[in-house]
Structure formats: C-alpha cells, structure tokens
Amino acid sequence: MNKEQVAMETVEFGYKCQECGQGTVVLKVVPEYKTKIKGYPWTVQNARIGICDRCGAEHFDPNETLRWRTEFEEKQSYLTPAEIRELRQRLGLSMEQFAILMGCTRQSLYNWERADRLSPQSRMADLFMRLIRESHSQRQIDVLSFLTTEAHNAGFSLPNPGGKVSGEKVSGTFSFQGKER
C-alpha cells in the first residue's frame, strides 16, 4: 500500500465491546502476535490489539493491520510481476491459457503481472506458480520435497506419510510435459 492512499482514522480503545456489549476494550501490546496474512502464517512484533476485559474478544485498528500487511509484503517473497510474466512466456502460453491452467481469471493474472500492482497474488497461486516454475526448470520435481521446503520456510514441518513429523525427504514426483524452450 502506498502512502497516498486514503488515511484511516486511528481507533482509540476504551469503548464498549461490540461482541459481548458488557466489557471495555483496552489496548494490549502483544510482543509476538501470531496471525495469517494472505494465507501465510505471520508473527507481528509488538502488535497493538484491543482486548475486551470481559469476553476477551480481539478488536483491531485498521492502521495497525495496515502496518502488519505492509511489513509482511516487504519481507515476504512473492513471485514478482516480471517473474510471473516470464514463467507464462517460457511455457509459451497466452494470458488466457495460463489463467485457465492456474484456475484464475485472466483479469487476476493481468493484475499479478502489472509492475504497479497494489497487492500480490494469493499464497495458493504463488505456491502453484513456484511449483510449475520449478518443475519446468528441473523437468521433474519431487512435489512433497518442494512443499516440505516451503513449509519449513513458513515456520512449520509437514508430517510424513506415516503421520510423524520428519525432516526426511518424502518422495512423490511430478513431471512437466510442456514443450521445450
């Protein structure tokens, strides 16, 4: 988000809770608040949250959640618009064809490829495009190994097929059958 967008009014806590109607929402600074942003697990440092002193409901200031999204987008590595366009072109697909492959609209793909986009693609779309890119470059990919690495980068582990969490490589390959470029 750029600073020229509409400024939001800061919420002053101390109001009656909208959830229970009985408690008062008080400010609490949480040193490490765990949440999800665009499907990614994310830990916010020194999150300013309103908490009802009666029911515990959480209330959020829009400026604070904007700060979280901004930090997330600065630190999270999504495929860039240029990388998405390059992947589509390397596959030899039109926007419409690639959108069909991705399970999205052509308009979504167009927005993801724009250098001046306001927000990146979803976590699921980003992960799928990374998987396609990796498969295309390697000609074959161990999907579960790829996802295990992505899970590790997101801060958690995948259970192995037997249900136990493991750092061992799990097999399950995917081959790209696209045309040579």
Secondary structure, 3 states (H helix, E strand, C coil): CCCCCCCCCCCCCCCECCCCCCCEEEEEEEEEEEEEECCEEEEEEEEEEEEECCCCCEECCHHHHHHHHHHHHHHCCCCCHHHHHHHHHHHCCCHHHHHHHHCCCHHHHHHHHCCCCCCCCCHHHHHHHHHHHHHHHHCEEEHHHHHHHHHHHHCCCCECCCCCECCCCCCCEEECCCCCC
